[in-house]
Amino acid sequence: MIRYALKCIVEHEFDAWFSSSDGFDEQVAKGLVECPMCGSKAVSKAIMAPMVRTTKGREAPQSLAEAQQAVAEALHRLRRHVETTHDYVGNDFASEARDMHEGLTPERPIYGEATPEEVKGLVEDGVPVAAVPVFSPATEGEAKMPVLPPAAPMIDKKLN
C-alpha cells in the first residue's frame, strides 16, 4: 500500500491510499478519485515529505478514543464556523441553493436542512453542496459518541 498526498484543481489537500503507483494512475484515469471537499475529479499528487521512521523520539500511537475525540472536536469547530459565518435558511436550503446556482438570487454562504431527495437533486444539477455532520466534543470523563443529526443533513452551500 502507498499513501499519496493529493490536491484537487481548487487546491484542497487530502490523503488517499492506493495499492501501487499504477493503481493511483488507473483510478484517476477512470475518474474514481475525487476530492472529499468539493467532489472535483481533477486530482493530482501533491508534494509530500518522505515518511522516515526512527526509534528516537517515537510517539506512542493515539488510542482510538483519542482519535475519535479529535475528530469530534474538529467537526464541532467546523459546525460552529458554519453557524457563525453562514446564513441559516432552515428547510428552504434546497430552493435557496438552487436559486443562487441559477443566478436568481445573490450568492452568499448559507446552511440549513434538506431531504436526501433534495440533496440528490441538487448534486445531479451541479449545485455544490456538502453535508456537515453533527458531533459534540465530550466533556472530561464522558463517553465520546456522535450526536446524530436531525432527519435531514445540514448542508453548506459555500465550499471554499
Buried (B, 14 or more C-beta within 10 A) or exposed (E): EEEBEBBBEEEBEBEBEBEEEEEBEBBBEEEEBBBEBBBBEBBEEBEEEEEEEEEEEEEEEEEEEEEBBEBBBEBBEBBEEBEEEBEEBEEBBBBBBBBBBEEEBEEEBBBBBBBEEBBEBBEEEEBBBBEBBBBBBBEEEEEBEEEEBEEBBBBBBBBE
